[in-house]
Amino acid sequence: MVNNTATNALKDRFIAEARRQGFVAIGFAPAVDDALRGQRLDAWLADGAHGDMGWMADRADVRRGPAAMWPEARSVIALGMSYAPAIDPMALDGVPDRARISTYAQGADYHDVMKKALKRLARWLVAEAAQDGLGEIRLKLFVDTAPVMEKPLAAQAGLGWQGKHTNLVSRTHGSWLFLGAIYCTIDFPADAPHDDRCGSCDACQQACPTAAFPAPYQLDARRCISYLTIELKGPIPREFRKAMGNRIYGCDDCLAACPWNKFAQVGARNRAFLPRAELTAPRLAELLTLDDAGFRALFSGSPIKRIGRDRFVRNCLIAAGNSGDQALLAPVAALVADPDPVVAEAAAWALAELTAVP
């Protein structure tokens, strides 16, 4: 039998502890699957909109919801950390000699920061539940590395709603939340889901450089610059290269366009995500000269490290080809004979773009 008084009290204390650990958004939802969510996932995968992200389809059976993954779970605790930017994410748009790195990747790797905070919360929760006489509880923690759909779960838990760009939008934190989740065997009182507040606004849809949204609330990852620069391992399709501009890792355009960001408070940002000075406006000329050791040294502790030097330099070459900056001819030409064929092809393309007759 559920002790409602004890779980309510524990929930309140948990929220206070989560805030002490750096989470600014906390919500609770029942650990049940949503049939409609599962149907939408199946349709998205069947359309091939996930591109080369085979891991999306490999475990689709458990990705549908918490019950499918772990039937013993009774509650999902959704948590968010803010990375609200102090600088306009669009500030480097059209600055040819500089590279644009997505806001989320300019600071510490959120996987590491959030996983450590979630582990501290988990230990606290186990100890408090035992102290309250709720018995032994079990937990599972997730930060973007398991078949868990954090965004719809966060919406179900009342943190915000999934906007027309498919990302979570918060009335308090805008589009700038890293999400994590704790599945647990305590039957916590659930919070109310958040209403959709997008209305007739389509700013995010209009802002996308590659038309990656076939319809509101639908994303074709194969056209998304974040997918192209991070997940895609082969050559970037030529049809998207010019639209990439100087974006070399991720893209903030649809997020930055959301009007709800005017309510996001920079002061709520976790200090771990303060941007590193060398990543706010890096020079393409310097990035193009990185070898593997230099790449690893520069991006130690950064989420960018996961894509490796070759993919990263490929992205920088596309930006160089779009720059029109003749000062980049020498570092681009030096990469035409790169051992990696994808890098070499991107270098040949960039060189042709830079030397083309206007």
Wavefront OBJ file of the C-alpha trace (Angstrom):
o trace
v 0.000 0.000 0.000
v 1.300 3.431 -0.974
v 2.004 5.788 1.903
v 0.790 9.028 0.308
v 1.865 11.213 3.189
v 5.396 9.848 3.130
v 5.777 10.003 -0.652
v 4.411 13.562 -0.800
v 6.870 14.667 1.853
v 9.729 12.850 0.141
v 8.792 14.424 -3.177
v 9.004 17.919 -1.682
v 12.386 17.200 -0.138
v 13.630 15.654 -3.352
v 12.754 18.803 -5.305
v 14.706 20.910 -2.825
v 17.696 18.558 -3.027
v 17.567 18.483 -6.846
v 17.748 22.273 -6.894
v 20.796 22.135 -4.639
v 22.375 19.787 -7.169
v 21.902 22.309 -9.979
v 18.608 21.229 -11.547
v 16.206 24.089 -12.244
v 13.299 22.042 -13.607
v 11.915 18.989 -11.808
v 8.714 17.067 -12.535
v 7.120 13.679 -11.857
v 5.172 11.430 -14.199
v 3.778 7.895 -13.978
v 6.000 5.244 -15.560
v 3.480 4.231 -18.206
v 3.805 3.942 -21.955
v 1.949 6.191 -24.370
v 0.499 4.275 -27.334
v 0.348 7.387 -29.542
v 3.978 8.220 -28.780
v 4.959 4.697 -29.804
v 2.972 4.943 -33.044
v 4.655 8.234 -33.927
v 8.068 6.717 -33.260
v 7.274 3.746 -35.508
v 6.102 6.034 -38.324
v 9.200 8.240 -38.015
v 11.512 5.241 -38.191
v 9.581 3.669 -41.058
v 10.026 6.883 -43.038
v 13.778 6.690 -42.518
v 13.810 10.149 -40.955
v 16.412 8.980 -38.423
v 19.018 8.728 -41.178
v 22.130 6.778 -40.189
v 21.217 6.708 -36.499
v 20.644 2.982 -36.477
v 20.614 2.913 -32.693
v 17.242 4.703 -32.836
v 15.681 1.683 -34.522
v 17.747 -1.052 -32.864
v 15.938 -0.727 -29.532
v 12.697 0.863 -30.650
v 10.775 -1.729 -28.672
v 12.025 -0.327 -25.349
v 12.258 3.280 -26.553
v 8.461 3.547 -26.624
v 8.203 4.247 -22.916
v 9.384 3.531 -19.368
v 7.181 0.484 -18.880
v 8.569 -1.105 -22.045
v 12.107 -0.563 -20.783
v 11.636 -1.404 -17.104
v 8.235 -2.813 -16.089
v 9.047 -2.486 -12.374
v 9.273 1.314 -12.578
v 6.408 3.247 -11.008
v 7.528 6.851 -11.492
v 9.641 8.903 -13.865
v 11.401 11.939 -12.428
v 12.293 14.358 -15.224
v 15.022 16.878 -14.507
v 16.494 19.790 -16.423
v 19.656 21.888 -16.130
v 19.764 25.297 -17.794
v 22.405 26.310 -20.311
v 20.744 29.615 -21.260
v 23.247 31.611 -23.346
v 24.400 35.093 -22.384
v 25.454 35.754 -25.987
v 23.116 35.710 -28.994
v 23.584 32.264 -30.598
v 23.187 33.948 -33.999
v 25.941 36.535 -33.401
v 28.445 34.818 -35.720
v 26.016 34.373 -38.590
v 27.829 35.529 -41.711
v 31.229 36.113 -40.027
v 33.359 34.265 -42.615
v 36.592 33.610 -40.721
v 34.898 32.313 -37.571
v 33.169 29.019 -36.838
v 29.801 28.579 -35.132
v 29.576 25.954 -32.413
v 26.189 25.167 -30.897
v 25.641 26.827 -27.523
v 25.248 23.512 -25.721
v 28.734 22.374 -26.749
v 30.713 25.462 -25.726
v 31.021 24.392 -22.085
v 31.507 21.134 -20.206
v 30.034 17.889 -21.514
v 26.497 17.753 -20.141
v 26.552 13.955 -20.083
v 29.267 13.999 -17.431
v 27.886 16.918 -15.414
v 24.340 15.593 -15.261
v 25.242 11.957 -14.684
v 27.309 12.898 -11.624
v 24.475 15.064 -10.261
v 21.920 12.299 -10.900
v 24.079 9.760 -9.066
v 24.273 12.069 -6.053
v 20.489 12.474 -6.161
v 20.008 8.723 -6.450
v 22.122 8.039 -3.370
v 20.229 10.723 -1.478
v 16.851 9.303 -2.533
v 17.697 5.733 -1.536
v 18.866 6.881 1.895
v 15.857 9.142 2.473
v 13.350 6.503 1.381
v 14.840 4.010 3.810
v 14.773 6.593 6.589
v 11.107 7.308 5.850
v 10.184 3.654 6.123
v 9.464 3.239 2.413
v 11.716 0.221 2.181
v 14.370 -0.612 -0.374
v 13.864 1.193 -3.680
v 15.509 0.704 -7.063
v 16.478 3.357 -9.566
v 17.763 3.756 -13.123
v 19.421 6.962 -14.349
v 19.464 8.261 -17.905
v 21.177 11.145 -19.680
v 20.811 10.837 -23.438
v 22.722 7.548 -23.663
v 19.905 4.984 -23.488
v 16.695 4.310 -25.453
v 14.734 6.882 -23.464
v 12.631 9.638 -25.027
v 13.471 12.370 -22.532
v 11.549 15.164 -24.245
v 8.056 13.620 -24.219
v 8.674 12.331 -20.692
v 9.676 15.831 -19.570
v 6.509 17.208 -21.159
v 4.432 14.548 -19.406
v 6.078 15.564 -16.113
v 5.172 19.222 -16.635
v 8.611 20.682 -17.417
v 7.345 22.191 -20.653
v 5.990 21.063 -23.997
v 7.489 19.769 -27.211
v 7.448 22.696 -29.596
v 7.021 22.651 -33.341
v 10.807 22.136 -33.603
v 10.285 18.908 -31.551
v 12.492 20.190 -28.700
v 11.226 20.921 -25.216
v 10.110 24.491 -24.523
v 9.806 25.819 -20.983
v 7.894 28.940 -19.978
v 10.688 29.654 -17.507
v 13.817 28.459 -19.297
v 12.922 28.725 -22.964
v 14.591 26.164 -25.205
v 17.768 25.857 -23.145
v 17.410 22.787 -20.937
v 19.543 19.666 -20.765
v 17.294 16.761 -19.794
v 17.829 13.709 -17.637
v 15.527 11.159 -16.036
v 15.336 8.895 -13.020
v 13.100 5.829 -13.195
v 12.224 4.545 -9.740
v 10.044 2.023 -7.952
v 8.398 4.640 -5.717
v 4.885 5.603 -6.797
v 5.279 9.374 -6.509
v 2.305 11.731 -7.008
v 2.372 12.852 -10.643
v 2.514 16.432 -11.868
v 0.165 17.709 -14.556
v 1.445 17.630 -18.152
v 2.170 21.020 -19.682
v -0.145 22.524 -22.278
v 1.243 23.306 -25.725
v 1.842 27.068 -25.953
v 3.177 27.336 -29.510
v -0.113 28.653 -30.871
v 0.140 29.875 -34.459
v 3.856 30.720 -34.177
v 6.099 29.061 -36.754
v 9.321 31.008 -36.103
v 11.355 27.833 -35.550
v 10.091 26.303 -38.790
v 10.975 29.390 -40.779
v 14.424 29.694 -39.199
v 15.692 26.268 -40.297
v 18.396 26.726 -42.987
v 17.807 23.303 -44.539
v 14.001 22.981 -44.265
v 14.331 20.030 -41.890
v 10.714 20.300 -40.693
v 8.304 18.697 -43.186
v 5.437 19.774 -40.904
v 5.043 21.283 -37.426
v 6.178 18.853 -34.703
v 8.027 16.714 -37.264
v 11.770 16.602 -37.868
v 13.571 14.933 -40.743
v 16.978 14.361 -39.156
v 18.527 13.714 -42.563
v 18.165 17.424 -43.337
v 19.103 18.770 -39.891
v 22.483 20.511 -39.549
v 22.923 19.063 -36.059
v 22.587 15.577 -37.530
v 24.797 16.382 -40.519
v 27.640 17.797 -38.426
v 27.480 15.379 -35.484
v 25.857 12.057 -36.368
v 26.594 11.646 -40.084
v 29.898 9.867 -40.598
v 30.247 10.093 -44.370
v 30.382 13.041 -46.764
v 27.852 15.798 -46.142
v 25.363 15.820 -49.054
v 26.173 18.647 -51.448
v 22.618 19.948 -51.385
v 23.097 21.054 -47.761
v 26.641 22.389 -47.840
v 25.900 26.010 -48.733
v 23.067 26.174 -46.185
v 25.463 25.098 -43.436
v 27.280 28.430 -43.659
v 29.888 28.528 -40.886
v 28.156 26.025 -38.573
v 30.703 23.343 -37.688
v 29.051 21.580 -34.745
v 25.300 21.576 -34.265
v 22.843 24.352 -35.030
v 20.885 26.672 -32.734
v 18.708 28.429 -35.304
v 15.351 26.822 -34.511
v 15.969 27.094 -30.766
v 17.166 30.700 -30.912
v 14.112 31.724 -32.930
v 11.636 30.649 -30.228
v 9.914 33.686 -28.633
v 9.688 31.905 -25.285
v 13.438 32.413 -24.873
v 12.802 35.983 -23.777
v 11.794 34.524 -20.386
v 14.930 32.387 -20.019
v 17.153 33.653 -17.220
v 20.889 33.482 -17.845
v 21.418 33.480 -14.086
v 19.734 30.076 -13.876
v 22.420 28.503 -16.050
v 24.586 25.872 -14.407
v 28.115 27.270 -14.141
v 29.541 24.072 -15.626
v 28.069 25.154 -18.945
v 29.696 28.565 -19.071
v 31.271 28.819 -22.525
v 34.991 28.280 -22.900
v 36.517 31.412 -24.418
v 38.283 29.465 -27.165
v 34.973 27.938 -28.339
v 32.774 31.039 -28.543
v 34.239 32.389 -31.793
v 37.063 30.095 -32.958
v 39.035 30.927 -36.100
v 38.547 28.490 -38.959
v 42.206 28.854 -39.968
v 43.311 27.403 -36.634
v 40.736 24.612 -36.532
v 41.709 23.411 -40.006
v 45.244 22.637 -38.820
v 44.200 20.273 -36.022
v 45.641 16.790 -36.056
v 44.211 14.041 -33.848
v 46.318 14.949 -30.817
v 45.537 18.636 -31.158
v 41.843 17.918 -31.545
v 41.767 15.749 -28.419
v 43.643 18.343 -26.402
v 41.405 21.223 -27.479
v 38.158 19.370 -26.852
v 39.031 17.467 -23.690
v 35.932 17.480 -21.469
v 33.754 18.714 -24.338
v 30.926 16.840 -26.086
v 32.626 17.741 -29.370
v 35.347 15.187 -28.648
v 32.967 12.317 -29.390
v 32.843 12.982 -33.164
v 36.611 12.718 -33.624
v 39.071 14.832 -35.578
v 38.116 13.654 -39.073
v 34.419 14.461 -38.829
v 35.194 17.771 -37.150
v 37.687 18.881 -39.795
v 35.223 17.797 -42.497
v 32.738 20.257 -41.007
v 35.338 23.026 -40.836
v 36.160 22.495 -44.505
v 32.518 23.006 -45.488
v 32.541 26.255 -43.518
v 35.793 27.276 -45.203
v 34.327 26.606 -48.640
v 31.367 28.828 -47.767
v 33.524 31.621 -46.358
v 34.907 33.219 -49.498
v 37.976 33.940 -47.360
v 41.096 33.629 -49.505
v 43.241 33.465 -46.390
v 41.923 29.932 -45.906
v 43.259 28.661 -49.240
v 46.521 27.347 -47.794
v 45.085 25.318 -44.863
v 42.351 23.954 -47.123
v 44.799 22.942 -49.855
v 46.920 21.144 -47.259
v 44.003 18.820 -46.523
v 43.297 17.702 -50.098
v 45.671 14.780 -49.568
v 44.410 13.950 -46.070
v 44.487 10.203 -45.284
v 40.782 10.246 -44.489
v 38.863 10.144 -47.798
v 35.905 12.097 -46.404
v 38.198 14.908 -45.263
v 40.031 14.870 -48.585
v 36.772 15.119 -50.550
v 35.541 18.016 -48.400
v 38.876 19.774 -48.891
v 38.680 19.400 -52.672
v 35.145 20.825 -52.614
v 36.162 23.740 -50.386
v 39.192 24.506 -52.572
v 37.005 24.562 -55.674
v 34.555 26.910 -53.948
v 37.303 29.286 -52.828
v 38.968 29.425 -56.240
v 35.783 29.638 -58.283
v 35.468 32.686 -60.531
v 32.798 35.012 -59.066
l 1 2 3 4 5 6 7 8 9 10 11 12 13 14 15 16 17 18 19 20 21 22 23 24 25 26 27 28 29 30 31 32 33 34 35 36 37 38 39 40 41 42 43 44 45 46 47 48 49 50 51 52 53 54 55 56 57 58 59 60 61 62 63 64 65 66 67 68 69 70 71 72 73 74 75 76 77 78 79 80 81 82 83 84 85 86 87 88 89 90 91 92 93 94 95 96 97 98 99 100 101 102 103 104 105 106 107 108 109 110 111 112 113 114 115 116 117 118 119 120 121 122 123 124 125 126 127 128 129 130 131 132 133 134 135 136 137 138 139 140 141 142 143 144 145 146 147 148 149 150 151 152 153 154 155 156 157 158 159 160 161 162 163 164 165 166 167 168 169 170 171 172 173 174 175 176 177 178 179 180 181 182 183 184 185 186 187 188 189 190 191 192 193 194 195 196 197 198 199 200 201 202 203 204 205 206 207 208 209 210 211 212 213 214 215 216 217 218 219 220 221 222 223 224 225 226 227 228 229 230 231 232 233 234 235 236 237 238 239 240 241 242 243 244 245 246 247 248 249 250 251 252 253 254 255 256 257 258 259 260 261 262 263 264 265 266 267 268 269 270 271 272 273 274 275 276 277 278 279 280 281 282 283 284 285 286 287 288 289 290 291 292 293 294 295 296 297 298 299 300 301 302 303 304 305 306 307 308 309 310 311 312 313 314 315 316 317 318 319 320 321 322 323 324 325 326 327 328 329 330 331 332 333 334 335 336 337 338 339 340 341 342 343 344 345 346 347 348 349 350 351 352 353 354 355 356 357 358
